[in-house]
């Protein structure tokens, strides 16, 4: 049996800038002066970079941010770089270091490395802070990788399953917190939306705060939302939109939610909610990042 090989990933220099935080002009200087990376060219002579280039720049970013000069880094071999990176990840509290190493572990499907970085962060920061300061920005990087088409489904599934296991364990531990009179949230992703990790963490935050949650998960048809809300008490709704939509379809969906659930407060989050700055209906609120959503949770608790 023959299997089609995956096409080689191609990053533009702008992609590298967004994923590493290193300015494009700095990458070009390092490329020219130190031959740090060497772009290839398409048949139409457009420069592009590979996974190996991205991994090298992520490691260089970590080392450079932690005091090593680029002139020293370029003279280090791969074993020396890996040893120094390991030392930094185990002793530093810089969340950017952890995020960069998680991206590399995802690209390489390296479960041992992923678990080690994550466990180290949990020991230093605790579970909640690890998700807020490390995993949530990492989720956003995954969303960016989807936008530019440089992540295989297998890579996202690999890290999603590892993180999902930890989130579900944490959610289960909060199951006894809500009381009969607790307000309820219905959490869901729109049809054809599968990026669930952020929504799972928000479910954890809500349960920890004592709210009742009805968690519907991925790709929920709109009619199902109406049916659930008709049969169960729902005070608030929360959804996340990451998969690319046109501005028109995005606005239509937001207004459809608003019109269908009048009298309910609807919280929205996800990559597309940052990209499209539309005027939201009165009953729709931007949940933003976990820190701002936690503030919204506290306001709800104070007002109820």
Buried (B, 14 or more C-beta within 10 A) or exposed (E): EEEEEEEEBBBBBEBBBBBBBBEBEBBEEBBEEBEBBEBEEEEEEEBBBBBEBBBBBBBBBBBBBBEBEBEEBEEBEEEEBEEBBBEBBEEBEBBBBBBBBBBBBBBBBBEEBBEBBBEBBBEBBEBBBBBBBBBBBBBBBBBBBBBBEBBBEEBBEBBBEBBBEBBEEBBEEBEEBBEEEBBBBBBBBBEEBBBBBBBBBBBBBBBBBBBBBBBBEBBBEBEEBEEBBEEEEBBBBBBBBBBEBEEEEBBEBBBEBBEBBEEBBBBBBBBBBBBBEEEBBEBBBBBBBBEEBBEBBEEBEEEE
